[in-house]
């Protein structure tokens, strides 16, 4: 479980995050949604420690990441996996080498076991046969799947995804969503996904945090989001014509 | 304002070097990276070093013969002067200035691209000391390979000088006498020691500019240019101190 308590983040006196409180639970997909520039990425970067919060706590199963010493941080980071918006694969390495990288760095397995584990992770994301390809030779969707395989190679307890569907077509996005959700339930990980893709929200949003202008505006699940009364949330999710029509069609008939 | 900016950059550079100079987390991975860097920074530069040194050696020989040599001077003057120029300055300082352009821009753009495509963030998230993992093998690899490049450059320069002898500009005998006249082997060591310092400057300064890139491809290009300019300036300044210390 990851808990964020009274988190603030400012850059040059500009407040980006203001008093964010949230609990991200184990074994479920926790989504952070919001418009571009609302502070989603800054929040996830504060949680994973790429930024240091101006104020507040980030608790990993009760351990405060902000006040940890360097060594404790390094140890905790080995329990994390992250999928970046750009996949962030090492472009000088093959697909297999990318997935093997965390194993090479941190596991005590021998070479044969490391290769076996990396191949297993690639099979888990349906990428058998792509081992020897370079990242530049595969599609965006495949790159995201390699990033997922690399992120799960060390069996992390916490998985972070920063806009995993950005730049992907709806069908591939669905595949990525299903993969992340499946892996989360299979391994009981605490997964946090940053997204503004409403298909992801309605598909895998077991717990959703809506951020607007750096403030926490709403918290709920995919079943509650369509009937939410928060104005800012509604203007965000019903910005799309399609969802507006769906809502109008599902509205109960007027008693008059 | 400029001084404060410069001091801030210097402080950041020292902090980065503090992170770089730590023991590798996995020696196996370090060695793999180290061998790769020796190949890409050193072995891949052999061609350009040989080519430039050959022609510069030939041109120095021709210039000295045509402009300095006179009946009043000993016949070995051309060979002697060619040797001193190649040994004392060209094969260490000037060759490193050329390598600052080739290798420095390569390092800055490689690390800078890794920064803007979040590959460095990915390393940090995994708990890897990205500064040490990426920069240390480049610095050590470059410092390992540079003495070989200096020796290759000296030899190629002399071969270039002999090529002018084949063309009839100077006799091979006069050139040989000149090249051997009052030879002091310490000059070779001076050249190698200087080049090792320059190799550190090229690799660490270029890595610094690449590591702290912010933005996109335009900024990577800018960092690459700044890396070449700064490391060239530092090579020129430190050459004055090193030359007076080692003379």
Interface residues (C-beta under 8 A of the other chain):
Chain A: X48 X50 X73 X74 X75 X76 X77 X78 X80 X81 X82 X84 X85 X86 X88 X89 X90 X91 X101 X102 X104 X105 X106 X160
Chain B: X25 X26 X28 X29 X114 X117 X118 X119 X121 X122 X124 X125 X126 X127 X128
